[in-house]
């Protein structure tokens, strides 16, 4: 079941109808109170959030979802008319899995939802990665360097898992954007560079495992 929080009746009803008609069960909520009541009863497989909502904005809801142990790994996509880059970065840093600006096509939305669900399922197949002093557990969402626990944002963690999953292969910035964010930012490949830089800093001694391949992208070697 997919939960969609949107106060615009027309958009909410259209999205819910489209998802249900394409085999993705969905239910909509016009306000955060009804959403939280449903969350306390039954957890969904994914949450779609608008940012501008009455009483509580979508980013605040996202922050609460990520801070709760039972929902920390729940896939979340933000759907909003706020397309400013600051809002995108803030949403991703809070742990959004994708960001879809309005207006959007229904079939594109369905494709992005399926892409996020596939990525979420893929990380559950590997028990643990070990490279040098770095140990990563996708299932437990844990990263250790020399036995020390390292705290990463969701996007940093997903980037690291993607590089480890493709160890020995060079991934372009566009490939990373498509796999981690679900789509490519036109002319915004620096988003990857910024996240790679902070990821290296947080990994300390293991940061050097991430190699820059000039003009192409990044990799973690064998």
mmCIF file of the C-alpha atoms, coordinates in Angstrom:
data_MODEL
# 
_entry.id   MODEL 
# 
loop_
_atom_site.group_PDB 
_atom_site.id 
_atom_site.type_symbol 
_atom_site.label_atom_id 
_atom_site.label_alt_id 
_atom_site.label_comp_id 
_atom_site.label_asym_id 
_atom_site.label_entity_id 
_atom_site.label_seq_id 
_atom_site.pdbx_PDB_ins_code 
_atom_site.Cartn_x 
_atom_site.Cartn_y 
_atom_site.Cartn_z 
_atom_site.occupancy 
_atom_site.B_iso_or_equiv 
_atom_site.pdbx_formal_charge 
_atom_site.auth_seq_id 
_atom_site.auth_comp_id 
_atom_site.auth_asym_id 
_atom_site.auth_atom_id 
_atom_site.pdbx_PDB_model_num 
ATOM 1   C CA . UNK A 1 1   ? 0.000  0.000  0.000   1.00 0.00 ? 1   UNK A CA 1 
ATOM 2   C CA . UNK A 1 2   ? 1.252  3.484  -0.953  1.00 0.00 ? 2   UNK A CA 1 
ATOM 3   C CA . UNK A 1 3   ? 0.184  6.478  1.158   1.00 0.00 ? 3   UNK A CA 1 
ATOM 4   C CA . UNK A 1 4   ? -0.155 9.841  -0.632  1.00 0.00 ? 4   UNK A CA 1 
ATOM 5   C CA . UNK A 1 5   ? -0.444 13.053 1.422   1.00 0.00 ? 5   UNK A CA 1 
ATOM 6   C CA . UNK A 1 6   ? -1.800 15.892 -0.756  1.00 0.00 ? 6   UNK A CA 1 
ATOM 7   C CA . UNK A 1 7   ? -4.298 18.628 0.129   1.00 0.00 ? 7   UNK A CA 1 
ATOM 8   C CA . UNK A 1 8   ? -5.288 19.296 -3.498  1.00 0.00 ? 8   UNK A CA 1 
ATOM 9   C CA . UNK A 1 9   ? -8.297 17.020 -4.049  1.00 0.00 ? 9   UNK A CA 1 
ATOM 10  C CA . UNK A 1 10  ? -7.909 16.821 -7.842  1.00 0.00 ? 10  UNK A CA 1 
ATOM 11  C CA . UNK A 1 11  ? -4.226 15.843 -7.752  1.00 0.00 ? 11  UNK A CA 1 
ATOM 12  C CA . UNK A 1 12  ? -4.714 13.397 -4.884  1.00 0.00 ? 12  UNK A CA 1 
ATOM 13  C CA . UNK A 1 13  ? -7.642 11.625 -6.516  1.00 0.00 ? 13  UNK A CA 1 
ATOM 14  C CA . UNK A 1 14  ? -5.930 11.425 -9.923  1.00 0.00 ? 14  UNK A CA 1 
ATOM 15  C CA . UNK A 1 15  ? -2.700 9.974  -8.490  1.00 0.00 ? 15  UNK A CA 1 
ATOM 16  C CA . UNK A 1 16  ? -4.514 7.464  -6.286  1.00 0.00 ? 16  UNK A CA 1 
ATOM 17  C CA . UNK A 1 17  ? -6.721 6.381  -9.212  1.00 0.00 ? 17  UNK A CA 1 
ATOM 18  C CA . UNK A 1 18  ? -3.706 5.998  -11.533 1.00 0.00 ? 18  UNK A CA 1 
ATOM 19  C CA . UNK A 1 19  ? -1.698 3.969  -9.025  1.00 0.00 ? 19  UNK A CA 1 
ATOM 20  C CA . UNK A 1 20  ? -4.606 1.652  -8.256  1.00 0.00 ? 20  UNK A CA 1 
ATOM 21  C CA . UNK A 1 21  ? -5.331 1.156  -11.958 1.00 0.00 ? 21  UNK A CA 1 
ATOM 22  C CA . UNK A 1 22  ? -1.697 0.201  -12.654 1.00 0.00 ? 22  UNK A CA 1 
ATOM 23  C CA . UNK A 1 23  ? -1.478 -2.435 -9.932  1.00 0.00 ? 23  UNK A CA 1 
ATOM 24  C CA . UNK A 1 24  ? 0.018  -0.223 -7.200  1.00 0.00 ? 24  UNK A CA 1 
ATOM 25  C CA . UNK A 1 25  ? -2.428 -0.099 -4.283  1.00 0.00 ? 25  UNK A CA 1 
ATOM 26  C CA . UNK A 1 26  ? -2.731 3.431  -2.932  1.00 0.00 ? 26  UNK A CA 1 
ATOM 27  C CA . UNK A 1 27  ? -4.784 5.579  -0.589  1.00 0.00 ? 27  UNK A CA 1 
ATOM 28  C CA . UNK A 1 28  ? -4.781 9.354  -0.197  1.00 0.00 ? 28  UNK A CA 1 
ATOM 29  C CA . UNK A 1 29  ? -4.863 11.741 2.758   1.00 0.00 ? 29  UNK A CA 1 
ATOM 30  C CA . UNK A 1 30  ? -5.825 15.422 2.584   1.00 0.00 ? 30  UNK A CA 1 
ATOM 31  C CA . UNK A 1 31  ? -4.044 16.384 5.798   1.00 0.00 ? 31  UNK A CA 1 
ATOM 32  C CA . UNK A 1 32  ? -1.166 15.138 8.010   1.00 0.00 ? 32  UNK A CA 1 
ATOM 33  C CA . UNK A 1 33  ? -3.446 14.201 10.930  1.00 0.00 ? 33  UNK A CA 1 
ATOM 34  C CA . UNK A 1 34  ? -5.279 11.547 8.913   1.00 0.00 ? 34  UNK A CA 1 
ATOM 35  C CA . UNK A 1 35  ? -1.951 10.308 7.545   1.00 0.00 ? 35  UNK A CA 1 
ATOM 36  C CA . UNK A 1 36  ? -0.394 9.844  10.990  1.00 0.00 ? 36  UNK A CA 1 
ATOM 37  C CA . UNK A 1 37  ? -3.522 8.081  12.217  1.00 0.00 ? 37  UNK A CA 1 
ATOM 38  C CA . UNK A 1 38  ? -3.179 5.590  9.348   1.00 0.00 ? 38  UNK A CA 1 
ATOM 39  C CA . UNK A 1 39  ? 0.563  5.203  9.997   1.00 0.00 ? 39  UNK A CA 1 
ATOM 40  C CA . UNK A 1 40  ? -0.145 4.273  13.608  1.00 0.00 ? 40  UNK A CA 1 
ATOM 41  C CA . UNK A 1 41  ? -2.492 1.558  12.355  1.00 0.00 ? 41  UNK A CA 1 
ATOM 42  C CA . UNK A 1 42  ? -0.752 0.101  9.279   1.00 0.00 ? 42  UNK A CA 1 
ATOM 43  C CA . UNK A 1 43  ? 2.641  0.931  7.748   1.00 0.00 ? 43  UNK A CA 1 
ATOM 44  C CA . UNK A 1 44  ? 2.684  1.392  3.944   1.00 0.00 ? 44  UNK A CA 1 
ATOM 45  C CA . UNK A 1 45  ? 5.307  0.191  1.449   1.00 0.00 ? 45  UNK A CA 1 
ATOM 46  C CA . UNK A 1 46  ? 5.964  3.799  0.347   1.00 0.00 ? 46  UNK A CA 1 
ATOM 47  C CA . UNK A 1 47  ? 4.929  7.380  1.119   1.00 0.00 ? 47  UNK A CA 1 
ATOM 48  C CA . UNK A 1 48  ? 4.332  10.164 -1.416  1.00 0.00 ? 48  UNK A CA 1 
ATOM 49  C CA . UNK A 1 49  ? 4.490  13.628 0.160   1.00 0.00 ? 49  UNK A CA 1 
ATOM 50  C CA . UNK A 1 50  ? 3.543  17.121 -0.908  1.00 0.00 ? 50  UNK A CA 1 
ATOM 51  C CA . UNK A 1 51  ? 5.633  19.835 0.791   1.00 0.00 ? 51  UNK A CA 1 
ATOM 52  C CA . UNK A 1 52  ? 2.989  22.543 1.213   1.00 0.00 ? 52  UNK A CA 1 
ATOM 53  C CA . UNK A 1 53  ? 0.427  21.001 3.569   1.00 0.00 ? 53  UNK A CA 1 
ATOM 54  C CA . UNK A 1 54  ? -1.893 22.406 6.256   1.00 0.00 ? 54  UNK A CA 1 
ATOM 55  C CA . UNK A 1 55  ? -0.567 22.381 9.845   1.00 0.00 ? 55  UNK A CA 1 
ATOM 56  C CA . UNK A 1 56  ? 2.565  20.341 9.049   1.00 0.00 ? 56  UNK A CA 1 
ATOM 57  C CA . UNK A 1 57  ? 4.726  20.555 5.933   1.00 0.00 ? 57  UNK A CA 1 
ATOM 58  C CA . UNK A 1 58  ? 6.026  17.533 4.025   1.00 0.00 ? 58  UNK A CA 1 
ATOM 59  C CA . UNK A 1 59  ? 9.658  18.021 5.039   1.00 0.00 ? 59  UNK A CA 1 
ATOM 60  C CA . UNK A 1 60  ? 8.669  17.922 8.703   1.00 0.00 ? 60  UNK A CA 1 
ATOM 61  C CA . UNK A 1 61  ? 6.748  14.688 8.068   1.00 0.00 ? 61  UNK A CA 1 
ATOM 62  C CA . UNK A 1 62  ? 9.773  13.238 6.250   1.00 0.00 ? 62  UNK A CA 1 
ATOM 63  C CA . UNK A 1 63  ? 12.051 14.131 9.164   1.00 0.00 ? 63  UNK A CA 1 
ATOM 64  C CA . UNK A 1 64  ? 9.750  12.326 11.610  1.00 0.00 ? 64  UNK A CA 1 
ATOM 65  C CA . UNK A 1 65  ? 9.582  9.260  9.357   1.00 0.00 ? 65  UNK A CA 1 
ATOM 66  C CA . UNK A 1 66  ? 13.379 9.027  9.193   1.00 0.00 ? 66  UNK A CA 1 
ATOM 67  C CA . UNK A 1 67  ? 13.831 9.588  12.942  1.00 0.00 ? 67  UNK A CA 1 
ATOM 68  C CA . UNK A 1 68  ? 11.501 6.705  13.864  1.00 0.00 ? 68  UNK A CA 1 
ATOM 69  C CA . UNK A 1 69  ? 13.240 3.326  13.928  1.00 0.00 ? 69  UNK A CA 1 
ATOM 70  C CA . UNK A 1 70  ? 10.185 1.481  12.578  1.00 0.00 ? 70  UNK A CA 1 
ATOM 71  C CA . UNK A 1 71  ? 9.879  3.770  9.525   1.00 0.00 ? 71  UNK A CA 1 
ATOM 72  C CA . UNK A 1 72  ? 13.483 4.916  8.998   1.00 0.00 ? 72  UNK A CA 1 
ATOM 73  C CA . UNK A 1 73  ? 13.906 2.808  5.842   1.00 0.00 ? 73  UNK A CA 1 
ATOM 74  C CA . UNK A 1 74  ? 10.455 3.492  4.417   1.00 0.00 ? 74  UNK A CA 1 
ATOM 75  C CA . UNK A 1 75  ? 10.746 4.756  0.796   1.00 0.00 ? 75  UNK A CA 1 
ATOM 76  C CA . UNK A 1 76  ? 9.577  8.366  0.457   1.00 0.00 ? 76  UNK A CA 1 
ATOM 77  C CA . UNK A 1 77  ? 9.051  10.426 -2.704  1.00 0.00 ? 77  UNK A CA 1 
ATOM 78  C CA . UNK A 1 78  ? 8.347  14.153 -2.532  1.00 0.00 ? 78  UNK A CA 1 
ATOM 79  C CA . UNK A 1 79  ? 5.825  15.550 -5.052  1.00 0.00 ? 79  UNK A CA 1 
ATOM 80  C CA . UNK A 1 80  ? 5.685  19.328 -5.008  1.00 0.00 ? 80  UNK A CA 1 
ATOM 81  C CA . UNK A 1 81  ? 5.460  22.534 -6.997  1.00 0.00 ? 81  UNK A CA 1 
ATOM 82  C CA . UNK A 1 82  ? 8.470  23.847 -5.085  1.00 0.00 ? 82  UNK A CA 1 
ATOM 83  C CA . UNK A 1 83  ? 11.238 23.115 -7.586  1.00 0.00 ? 83  UNK A CA 1 
ATOM 84  C CA . UNK A 1 84  ? 13.924 25.332 -6.052  1.00 0.00 ? 84  UNK A CA 1 
ATOM 85  C CA . UNK A 1 85  ? 17.293 23.561 -5.792  1.00 0.00 ? 85  UNK A CA 1 
ATOM 86  C CA . UNK A 1 86  ? 17.519 24.403 -2.074  1.00 0.00 ? 86  UNK A CA 1 
ATOM 87  C CA . UNK A 1 87  ? 14.279 22.521 -1.426  1.00 0.00 ? 87  UNK A CA 1 
ATOM 88  C CA . UNK A 1 88  ? 15.538 19.546 -3.449  1.00 0.00 ? 88  UNK A CA 1 
ATOM 89  C CA . UNK A 1 89  ? 18.816 19.358 -1.542  1.00 0.00 ? 89  UNK A CA 1 
ATOM 90  C CA . UNK A 1 90  ? 17.058 19.791 1.807   1.00 0.00 ? 90  UNK A CA 1 
ATOM 91  C CA . UNK A 1 91  ? 14.613 17.031 0.932   1.00 0.00 ? 91  UNK A CA 1 
ATOM 92  C CA . UNK A 1 92  ? 17.390 14.657 -0.134  1.00 0.00 ? 92  UNK A CA 1 
ATOM 93  C CA . UNK A 1 93  ? 19.462 15.437 2.958   1.00 0.00 ? 93  UNK A CA 1 
ATOM 94  C CA . UNK A 1 94  ? 16.464 14.604 5.126   1.00 0.00 ? 94  UNK A CA 1 
ATOM 95  C CA . UNK A 1 95  ? 16.287 11.235 3.372   1.00 0.00 ? 95  UNK A CA 1 
ATOM 96  C CA . UNK A 1 96  ? 13.892 11.573 0.416   1.00 0.00 ? 96  UNK A CA 1 
ATOM 97  C CA . UNK A 1 97  ? 14.365 8.793  -2.141  1.00 0.00 ? 97  UNK A CA 1 
ATOM 98  C CA . UNK A 1 98  ? 13.196 10.914 -5.065  1.00 0.00 ? 98  UNK A CA 1 
ATOM 99  C CA . UNK A 1 99  ? 11.841 14.392 -5.819  1.00 0.00 ? 99  UNK A CA 1 
ATOM 100 C CA . UNK A 1 100 ? 9.174  14.897 -8.497  1.00 0.00 ? 100 UNK A CA 1 
ATOM 101 C CA . UNK A 1 101 ? 8.260  18.522 -9.370  1.00 0.00 ? 101 UNK A CA 1 
ATOM 102 C CA . UNK A 1 102 ? 4.734  19.435 -10.424 1.00 0.00 ? 102 UNK A CA 1 
ATOM 103 C CA . UNK A 1 103 ? 3.310  19.224 -13.015 1.00 0.00 ? 103 UNK A CA 1 
ATOM 104 C CA . UNK A 1 104 ? 4.297  15.624 -13.700 1.00 0.00 ? 104 UNK A CA 1 
ATOM 105 C CA . UNK A 1 105 ? 3.077  12.886 -16.025 1.00 0.00 ? 105 UNK A CA 1 
ATOM 106 C CA . UNK A 1 106 ? 1.255  9.983  -14.421 1.00 0.00 ? 106 UNK A CA 1 
ATOM 107 C CA . UNK A 1 107 ? 3.256  7.323  -16.247 1.00 0.00 ? 107 UNK A CA 1 
ATOM 108 C CA . UNK A 1 108 ? 6.528  9.017  -15.285 1.00 0.00 ? 108 UNK A CA 1 
ATOM 109 C CA . UNK A 1 109 ? 5.411  8.999  -11.661 1.00 0.00 ? 109 UNK A CA 1 
ATOM 110 C CA . UNK A 1 110 ? 4.535  5.297  -11.847 1.00 0.00 ? 110 UNK A CA 1 
ATOM 111 C CA . UNK A 1 111 ? 7.963  4.570  -13.375 1.00 0.00 ? 111 UNK A CA 1 
ATOM 112 C CA . UNK A 1 112 ? 9.769  6.490  -10.631 1.00 0.00 ? 112 UNK A CA 1 
ATOM 113 C CA . UNK A 1 113 ? 7.789  4.750  -7.903  1.00 0.00 ? 113 UNK A CA 1 
ATOM 114 C CA . UNK A 1 114 ? 8.700  1.347  -9.342  1.00 0.00 ? 114 UNK A CA 1 
ATOM 115 C CA . UNK A 1 115 ? 12.358 2.396  -9.664  1.00 0.00 ? 115 UNK A CA 1 
ATOM 116 C CA . UNK A 1 116 ? 12.535 3.404  -5.989  1.00 0.00 ? 116 UNK A CA 1 
ATOM 117 C CA . UNK A 1 117 ? 10.824 0.183  -4.902  1.00 0.00 ? 117 UNK A CA 1 
ATOM 118 C CA . UNK A 1 118 ? 13.332 -1.859 -6.963  1.00 0.00 ? 118 UNK A CA 1 
ATOM 119 C CA . UNK A 1 119 ? 16.297 -0.041 -5.425  1.00 0.00 ? 119 UNK A CA 1 
ATOM 120 C CA . UNK A 1 120 ? 14.893 -0.613 -1.944  1.00 0.00 ? 120 UNK A CA 1 
ATOM 121 C CA . UNK A 1 121 ? 14.454 -4.330 -2.616  1.00 0.00 ? 121 UNK A CA 1 
ATOM 122 C CA . UNK A 1 122 ? 17.938 -4.662 -4.159  1.00 0.00 ? 122 UNK A CA 1 
ATOM 123 C CA . UNK A 1 123 ? 19.693 -3.521 -0.969  1.00 0.00 ? 123 UNK A CA 1 
ATOM 124 C CA . UNK A 1 124 ? 17.964 -6.310 0.975   1.00 0.00 ? 124 UNK A CA 1 
ATOM 125 C CA . UNK A 1 125 ? 19.717 -9.077 -1.008  1.00 0.00 ? 125 UNK A CA 1 
ATOM 126 C CA . UNK A 1 126 ? 23.259 -8.402 0.258   1.00 0.00 ? 126 UNK A CA 1 
ATOM 127 C CA . UNK A 1 127 ? 24.138 -9.120 3.869   1.00 0.00 ? 127 UNK A CA 1 
ATOM 128 C CA . UNK A 1 128 ? 27.444 -7.233 4.085   1.00 0.00 ? 128 UNK A CA 1 
ATOM 129 C CA . UNK A 1 129 ? 30.253 -5.577 2.097   1.00 0.00 ? 129 UNK A CA 1 
ATOM 130 C CA . UNK A 1 130 ? 33.877 -5.570 3.296   1.00 0.00 ? 130 UNK A CA 1 
ATOM 131 C CA . UNK A 1 131 ? 36.640 -3.577 1.573   1.00 0.00 ? 131 UNK A CA 1 
ATOM 132 C CA . UNK A 1 132 ? 39.798 -2.842 3.501   1.00 0.00 ? 132 UNK A CA 1 
ATOM 133 C CA . UNK A 1 133 ? 38.880 -1.116 6.753   1.00 0.00 ? 133 UNK A CA 1 
ATOM 134 C CA . UNK A 1 134 ? 35.325 -0.488 5.540   1.00 0.00 ? 134 UNK A CA 1 
ATOM 135 C CA . UNK A 1 135 ? 32.341 -2.680 6.483   1.00 0.00 ? 135 UNK A CA 1 
ATOM 136 C CA . UNK A 1 136 ? 28.834 -1.917 5.205   1.00 0.00 ? 136 UNK A CA 1 
ATOM 137 C CA . UNK A 1 137 ? 25.603 -3.757 6.020   1.00 0.00 ? 137 UNK A CA 1 
ATOM 138 C CA . UNK A 1 138 ? 22.780 -2.707 3.626   1.00 0.00 ? 138 UNK A CA 1 
ATOM 139 C CA . UNK A 1 139 ? 20.103 -4.591 5.562   1.00 0.00 ? 139 UNK A CA 1 
ATOM 140 C CA . UNK A 1 140 ? 21.033 -3.129 8.927   1.00 0.00 ? 140 UNK A CA 1 
ATOM 141 C CA . UNK A 1 141 ? 21.923 0.262  7.421   1.00 0.00 ? 141 UNK A CA 1 
ATOM 142 C CA . UNK A 1 142 ? 25.261 0.222  9.268   1.00 0.00 ? 142 UNK A CA 1 
ATOM 143 C CA . UNK A 1 143 ? 28.686 1.503  8.219   1.00 0.00 ? 143 UNK A CA 1 
ATOM 144 C CA . UNK A 1 144 ? 31.897 0.919  10.137  1.00 0.00 ? 144 UNK A CA 1 
ATOM 145 C CA . UNK A 1 145 ? 35.475 2.059  9.501   1.00 0.00 ? 145 UNK A CA 1 
ATOM 146 C CA . UNK A 1 146 ? 38.139 0.292  11.556  1.00 0.00 ? 146 UNK A CA 1 
ATOM 147 C CA . UNK A 1 147 ? 35.293 -0.946 13.758  1.00 0.00 ? 147 UNK A CA 1 
ATOM 148 C CA . UNK A 1 148 ? 34.005 2.581  14.419  1.00 0.00 ? 148 UNK A CA 1 
ATOM 149 C CA . UNK A 1 149 ? 30.352 3.281  13.559  1.00 0.00 ? 149 UNK A CA 1 
ATOM 150 C CA . UNK A 1 150 ? 29.908 5.965  10.890  1.00 0.00 ? 150 UNK A CA 1 
ATOM 151 C CA . UNK A 1 151 ? 26.695 7.978  10.509  1.00 0.00 ? 151 UNK A CA 1 
ATOM 152 C CA . UNK A 1 152 ? 25.643 8.808  6.943   1.00 0.00 ? 152 UNK A CA 1 
ATOM 153 C CA . UNK A 1 153 ? 22.614 10.472 5.379   1.00 0.00 ? 153 UNK A CA 1 
ATOM 154 C CA . UNK A 1 154 ? 20.334 8.188  3.358   1.00 0.00 ? 154 UNK A CA 1 
ATOM 155 C CA . UNK A 1 155 ? 21.707 9.455  0.019   1.00 0.00 ? 155 UNK A CA 1 
ATOM 156 C CA . UNK A 1 156 ? 25.327 9.052  1.156   1.00 0.00 ? 156 UNK A CA 1 
ATOM 157 C CA . UNK A 1 157 ? 24.554 5.514  2.276   1.00 0.00 ? 157 UNK A CA 1 
ATOM 158 C CA . UNK A 1 158 ? 22.827 4.653  -1.013  1.00 0.00 ? 158 UNK A CA 1 
ATOM 159 C CA . UNK A 1 159 ? 25.747 6.077  -3.019  1.00 0.00 ? 159 UNK A CA 1 
ATOM 160 C CA . UNK A 1 160 ? 28.206 4.015  -1.004  1.00 0.00 ? 160 UNK A CA 1 
ATOM 161 C CA . UNK A 1 161 ? 26.157 0.823  -1.484  1.00 0.00 ? 161 UNK A CA 1 
ATOM 162 C CA . UNK A 1 162 ? 25.873 1.536  -5.215  1.00 0.00 ? 162 UNK A CA 1 
ATOM 163 C CA . UNK A 1 163 ? 29.648 1.922  -5.562  1.00 0.00 ? 163 UNK A CA 1 
ATOM 164 C CA . UNK A 1 164 ? 30.230 -1.261 -3.554  1.00 0.00 ? 164 UNK A CA 1 
ATOM 165 C CA . UNK A 1 165 ? 27.634 -3.151 -5.582  1.00 0.00 ? 165 UNK A CA 1 
ATOM 166 C CA . UNK A 1 166 ? 29.559 -2.159 -8.730  1.00 0.00 ? 166 UNK A CA 1 
ATOM 167 C CA . UNK A 1 167 ? 33.024 -2.566 -7.223  1.00 0.00 ? 167 UNK A CA 1 
ATOM 168 C CA . UNK A 1 168 ? 35.765 -2.339 -9.850  1.00 0.00 ? 168 UNK A CA 1 
ATOM 169 C CA . UNK A 1 169 ? 33.489 -0.479 -12.298 1.00 0.00 ? 169 UNK A CA 1 
ATOM 170 C CA . UNK A 1 170 ? 33.472 3.250  -13.013 1.00 0.00 ? 170 UNK A CA 1 
ATOM 171 C CA . UNK A 1 171 ? 30.047 4.863  -12.563 1.00 0.00 ? 171 UNK A CA 1 
ATOM 172 C CA . UNK A 1 172 ? 29.349 8.168  -14.307 1.00 0.00 ? 172 UNK A CA 1 
ATOM 173 C CA . UNK A 1 173 ? 27.672 11.031 -12.478 1.00 0.00 ? 173 UNK A CA 1 
ATOM 174 C CA . UNK A 1 174 ? 24.534 10.496 -14.562 1.00 0.00 ? 174 UNK A CA 1 
ATOM 175 C CA . UNK A 1 175 ? 24.459 6.807  -13.646 1.00 0.00 ? 175 UNK A CA 1 
ATOM 176 C CA . UNK A 1 176 ? 24.742 7.668  -9.958  1.00 0.00 ? 176 UNK A CA 1 
ATOM 177 C CA . UNK A 1 177 ? 22.013 10.320 -10.231 1.00 0.00 ? 177 UNK A CA 1 
ATOM 178 C CA . UNK A 1 178 ? 19.692 7.902  -11.999 1.00 0.00 ? 178 UNK A CA 1 
ATOM 179 C CA . UNK A 1 179 ? 20.295 5.026  -9.574  1.00 0.00 ? 179 UNK A CA 1 
ATOM 180 C CA . UNK A 1 180 ? 20.344 6.967  -6.294  1.00 0.00 ? 180 UNK A CA 1 
ATOM 181 C CA . UNK A 1 181 ? 17.940 9.816  -7.042  1.00 0.00 ? 181 UNK A CA 1 
ATOM 182 C CA . UNK A 1 182 ? 15.884 8.035  -9.679  1.00 0.00 ? 182 UNK A CA 1 
ATOM 183 C CA . UNK A 1 183 ? 16.475 10.588 -12.406 1.00 0.00 ? 183 UNK A CA 1 
ATOM 184 C CA . UNK A 1 184 ? 19.096 12.981 -13.760 1.00 0.00 ? 184 UNK A CA 1 
ATOM 185 C CA . UNK A 1 185 ? 19.402 16.630 -12.788 1.00 0.00 ? 185 UNK A CA 1 
ATOM 186 C CA . UNK A 1 186 ? 19.956 18.585 -16.014 1.00 0.00 ? 186 UNK A CA 1 
ATOM 187 C CA . UNK A 1 187 ? 23.280 20.338 -15.555 1.00 0.00 ? 187 UNK A CA 1 
ATOM 188 C CA . UNK A 1 188 ? 23.343 19.535 -11.840 1.00 0.00 ? 188 UNK A CA 1 
ATOM 189 C CA . UNK A 1 189 ? 25.947 16.766 -11.744 1.00 0.00 ? 189 UNK A CA 1 
ATOM 190 C CA . UNK A 1 190 ? 27.754 18.724 -9.024  1.00 0.00 ? 190 UNK A CA 1 
ATOM 191 C CA . UNK A 1 191 ? 25.165 17.278 -6.652  1.00 0.00 ? 191 UNK A CA 1 
ATOM 192 C CA . UNK A 1 192 ? 27.042 13.963 -6.905  1.00 0.00 ? 192 UNK A CA 1 
ATOM 193 C CA . UNK A 1 193 ? 30.410 15.672 -6.393  1.00 0.00 ? 193 UNK A CA 1 
ATOM 194 C CA . UNK A 1 194 ? 29.169 17.410 -3.241  1.00 0.00 ? 194 UNK A CA 1 
ATOM 195 C CA . UNK A 1 195 ? 27.787 14.181 -1.776  1.00 0.00 ? 195 UNK A CA 1 
ATOM 196 C CA . UNK A 1 196 ? 30.957 12.256 -2.677  1.00 0.00 ? 196 UNK A CA 1 
ATOM 197 C CA . UNK A 1 197 ? 33.087 14.890 -0.927  1.00 0.00 ? 197 UNK A CA 1 
ATOM 198 C CA . UNK A 1 198 ? 31.088 14.715 2.313   1.00 0.00 ? 198 UNK A CA 1 
ATOM 199 C CA . UNK A 1 199 ? 30.964 10.909 2.076   1.00 0.00 ? 199 UNK A CA 1 
ATOM 200 C CA . UNK A 1 200 ? 34.760 10.718 1.837   1.00 0.00 ? 200 UNK A CA 1 
ATOM 201 C CA . UNK A 1 201 ? 35.144 13.019 4.819   1.00 0.00 ? 201 UNK A CA 1 
ATOM 202 C CA . UNK A 1 202 ? 32.787 10.955 6.961   1.00 0.00 ? 202 UNK A CA 1 
ATOM 203 C CA . UNK A 1 203 ? 34.478 7.668  5.973   1.00 0.00 ? 203 UNK A CA 1 
ATOM 204 C CA . UNK A 1 204 ? 37.818 8.962  7.316   1.00 0.00 ? 204 UNK A CA 1 
ATOM 205 C CA . UNK A 1 205 ? 40.509 6.321  6.592   1.00 0.00 ? 205 UNK A CA 1 
ATOM 206 C CA . UNK A 1 206 ? 38.171 4.550  4.153   1.00 0.00 ? 206 UNK A CA 1 
ATOM 207 C CA . UNK A 1 207 ? 37.476 7.731  2.179   1.00 0.00 ? 207 UNK A CA 1 
ATOM 208 C CA . UNK A 1 208 ? 40.409 7.022  -0.125  1.00 0.00 ? 208 UNK A CA 1 
ATOM 209 C CA . UNK A 1 209 ? 38.672 3.839  -1.305  1.00 0.00 ? 209 UNK A CA 1 
ATOM 210 C CA . UNK A 1 210 ? 36.457 6.055  -3.471  1.00 0.00 ? 210 UNK A CA 1 
ATOM 211 C CA . UNK A 1 211 ? 38.467 6.908  -6.572  1.00 0.00 ? 211 UNK A CA 1 
ATOM 212 C CA . UNK A 1 212 ? 37.767 9.807  -8.927  1.00 0.00 ? 212 UNK A CA 1 
ATOM 213 C CA . UNK A 1 213 ? 38.078 8.901  -12.600 1.00 0.00 ? 213 UNK A CA 1 
ATOM 214 C CA . UNK A 1 214 ? 38.622 12.273 -14.251 1.00 0.00 ? 214 UNK A CA 1 
ATOM 215 C CA . UNK A 1 215 ? 36.000 13.206 -16.817 1.00 0.00 ? 215 UNK A CA 1 
ATOM 216 C CA . UNK A 1 216 ? 33.866 10.160 -16.067 1.00 0.00 ? 216 UNK A CA 1 
ATOM 217 C CA . UNK A 1 217 ? 32.826 9.622  -12.459 1.00 0.00 ? 217 UNK A CA 1 
ATOM 218 C CA . UNK A 1 218 ? 33.692 7.492  -9.433  1.00 0.00 ? 218 UNK A CA 1 
ATOM 219 C CA . UNK A 1 219 ? 34.478 3.930  -8.416  1.00 0.00 ? 219 UNK A CA 1 
ATOM 220 C CA . UNK A 1 220 ? 35.566 1.697  -5.570  1.00 0.00 ? 220 UNK A CA 1 
ATOM 221 C CA . UNK A 1 221 ? 38.310 -0.685 -6.720  1.00 0.00 ? 221 UNK A CA 1 
ATOM 222 C CA . UNK A 1 222 ? 38.607 -4.393 -6.159  1.00 0.00 ? 222 UNK A CA 1 
# 
